[in-house]
């Protein structure tokens, strides 16, 4: 118990100046989506696969597959159970490194597949449109569903079975919408990852907490001429 408490004290004070230099990670039998290495933890590396409740932990010569429910990593028992698993033979240093890598993965996995613009807006195309982009100053018609980063839905025009119309590029919606829809084509469907500065900023709006990154599943249905 003292070891676990010490780990969490160390975790709180360790700098997160991280360099993901994973050229020496051991190869696996499946495609790896993200790997993590920190120069403060020599010879340690973790490798992650999207939508899998496990990861690979590498030391200098061996790789271990470790099961973990990433949705419950804020529960202290998740890492306590790992530390107490005698088959894994993980040291306190190993556990601290794993905590850092899992925290980084829980951020990075949400960014996979997105193209990020200079503004910080992320766009992931789900369905290509007709190649024609809507014009600034024209009314556009969209369907959308909005989510918080934890996956909680907060609004949806689809649920209301009524598309939403707005004047594009005139500040009638949040900045992330104006910029995002201008970069889509009519008939396309995409995911927009909107940072707080392009969303509601430091304001709390209804079910949306202040400083929230938002995810919108948005489909550009038409432009009203």
N, C-alpha and C positions, 0 to 999 in steps of 0.2 A: 504493500500500500504506500509506503514511504517512497518507493521508486516511482510509482505512478504520479504521486503528488509532485515530486521533483521534476519529472518530465514536463508536466504542465506549467510549472514555474519557468523552466527553461524555454519552453515553447512560446511563452508570453513575451520573453525578453530578447529572443533571438531575432536578429535583423533578417528581413525578407529580401535582401539583395541577392537574388538568385540568378545563376547562369545555367541554363539547360544545355550542358555540353555532354551529349550522350553518345559520343563516338565509340566509347569503349563498353557500351552495354552489350550483354550477351545476346545472340540471335535467338528468336523464338520461332515456333512452328506456325504462327499466325501473324497477320499484319498488325503492327503496332501503330496506334494513332498519336500517342504522345509519350515522350520519355522525359525523365527528370533527373538531373544530377546537380549537386551543390558542391562547390569547391571546398567547403568546410568539412565535408564528409567524404574523405578519400576512399575511392574504390566502390562506393555505393551508388546504385542506380535503380530507379523504378520505371516500369513500362506499363502503359494503360491501353485498353481497347474499349472503344465506344460501346455502350449498352451491355457491358459485362460486369458482373458483380465479383470481380477478382482482378488482381494485378500481379505483375511479376516483380519480385525483389531480387536484385543482383548484388552479390558481394564480389570479391575479386575473381573467384573461380566458379561459383555456383549460382544457379537461379532457382528461386522458389516461387511457386504460384500460391498466392494467399487470397482466400475468399474474404470479401468485405462488402457489406451493404453501404454503398456510398451515400444513400439518403439518411443514414443514421450515424454519420461520423461525428456529429456533435455530441453524441452520447459517450461519456467517459468510459462506459463499459465496453465499447467496441474495441478500444485500444488496450484496455486492461485484459480482456479475453485473449487478445493477440499476444500480449506480453507473457501471459500465464500458460500459453500453449507450448508444452515442452517439446513437441515434435518440430516446431518452427525454430527453436533455439535462437531467439532474437535477443540482442542485448538492449540495454537502455538507450544506447546511441542509435541502434537500428530503429527503435520505435520512434525516437524523436525525428529521425530522417523521414520515416514513413509518414508521420503526421504532417510534416512540411510538404511532402510530395502530394499527398491526398488533397490537402487544401489547395494547392496549385492546380491539380487536375480538375477539381470541382469548379474552378473558374474557367480553365482552358477548354474543357469539353463542350461548354456552351458556345464556344467561338468557332468550332470546327465547321467548315463548309461555308463560312461567311467571307465575303470580300469587304474589306473595311476601307471606307473613303477617308480623305484627309480630315474631315470633320469628326471622325470617330463613329459614324453611322455604319452599321454592318448590314449587308444585303446577301441573302441566300435565295437563289432562284429555285422555285419548286416546279413551275410550269412556264415555258416560254410563251410570249404573246405573239402578236402579228407583226412586230417589228416597228410599229409606229408609237412614238412616245406622246403622251398627252401634252398639250400646250399650256404654258403659264398664262394665267388669266382666264382660262376656260373652266367650266364646271366639269368635274370628273365624278364618276359613280364607282363606288368600291364596296366590297364586302370585307369585313375584318373581324378578327378575334384578338383580344389583347390579353397578355399574360404577364405576371411578375416573373422574375428569374427563378423562383422556386416552383414554377409551373402552375400557380394559382390563376385561374381565369378571372378577370375583373370586368370585362365588357365584351359584347359580341353583337354585331348587326345580323349575323346568321341566326342567332337565337331568336331575334325579333322578326326574322324573315322579311326584313326591309333594308335594302342597300342604303348606304350613306352617300350623300352628295356634298361636295365642298368646292370652293373656288381655289384652284391650284396656285400656289406661289404668292398668296396675298396675306399670309399670316392668320388665316382663319382656323388653322389647326396647329398642332405643335410642330416645331421646326423639323423634327425627324420625319414626320409625315410629308411635309412639303418637299424636302430634299429626296426622300425615298421614292415617292410616287413619280417625281420628275425623272428618276433613273430607271423606271420600269416602262414596259410597253403595254398597250391596251390588250387585254386578254391574258396578261401574265399573272402569276401568283407567286408570292415571295414571302420570306420571313424577314422582317426588319428588326434588328437589334439596336435600340435607341438609347444612348447614354442619357443620364439625367439632364445634362446641359442642353440636350436637344429635345428633352421632354418637359417635365414639370419642375425641373431644378430642385431647389430646396423646399418647394411647397408640397404639402400633403393634400392630395385631392381624392376625396371619397375613400375607396379601398386602396388607393395607391400611396404608399409611404413616401416621405420626403427622400430626395436623392436616389430615386429608384431607376435602375436600368429596366427598360420595358421591351417585351417581345411582341410584335404584331404579325399575325398571319393575315396578309392582305392580298386581295385580288382586285385588279383594276378591270372593271367590267365594261366601262364605256366612257366616252367623252361627249358632253352635250354641246353641240355646235351652235 
